[in-house]
Amino acid sequence: MSLTKEQIETRKTSLQEDLQKNNEQIQKMLKSIDDARALGNALNGAIQQCDDFLQKVEGDVGGDADSSIPQEDSEKEKSKGSNK
């Protein structure tokens, strides 16, 4: 059994179409990741705003209330250093 030029070209066209579909799917997934990150940022902002409102309601103007948002390691180290 030998392959004809036409069979190879047909297969190549099919593979190119599959590649295009795959690239489109990747782009959709990347957009979904961006959308999820944006939602995460919005949710963190809303949490910060709730923390701010809670401080105002409780009358805590000292600014040392615990936040619901985890601190980065560098911020934790700074707070440990001030307790020495």
N, C-alpha and C positions, 0 to 999 in steps of 0.2 A: 504494500500500500504506500503510495507516494502522495505527498501533499501538493496541491496546486497553488499557484500564486494567488488565485481568487480565494481559496480557503484561508490562507494565511492573512490576507488583507481583511477578510471578514472577521476573523478572530481578533486581529489587532484593533479593528473598529469597536468591537464588543468590549475589549479590555480598556480602551480609551474612555468609553462611555461609563464603565464601572469606576474608573479612576476619577472621572468628573463627579459622579454621584458621591464617591467617598470624600472628595475634597469639600463638596457642599455640606455633607454631614459633619465634617470636622469644623467648618465655619459656624454651623448652627450650635455645636457643642461649645465652642469658644465663646459665642455670644451668651449662651446659658450660664457659663462660668462668670462672665462679666456681670450679668444680671444678678446672679447669686451674691457676688461680692458687693454690688451696689446695695442690695437688700440688707446684707449684713451690716454695712456702714450705716444705713438708715436706722436699723434696729439699735445699734450701739448709740447712735445719736439720741434716739428716743429714750433709751435707758439713762443716758447722762442727763437728759432733761428731767426725767422723773426724779433722779437723785437730787437735782437742783431744787425742784419743787418741794421734795420732802424736807430738805434742809430749811427752806423758807417757812414751811408749815410748822416745823419743829422749833423754829427760831434759833437754829444752830448757825451762828455766824463765825464760829471758830475755824471752819473749813477743814476739820480733821475727821469728818464723818467717813465711814467706810463706803466706798463706791461698789456698785454691783459689777463694774467692768474690771477685769483683771488688769493689774499693772504689769508693765514690761519689767524685765529683770533689772535694767539700769535704774528704774524708778525705785524698785525695792531696795537696791543697794544704797541709794541716796538716803532713803528713810532710815535704814539701819545705821548709817554713818552718823546721822544727827542724834542718835540716842546714846552716843559714847560720852 
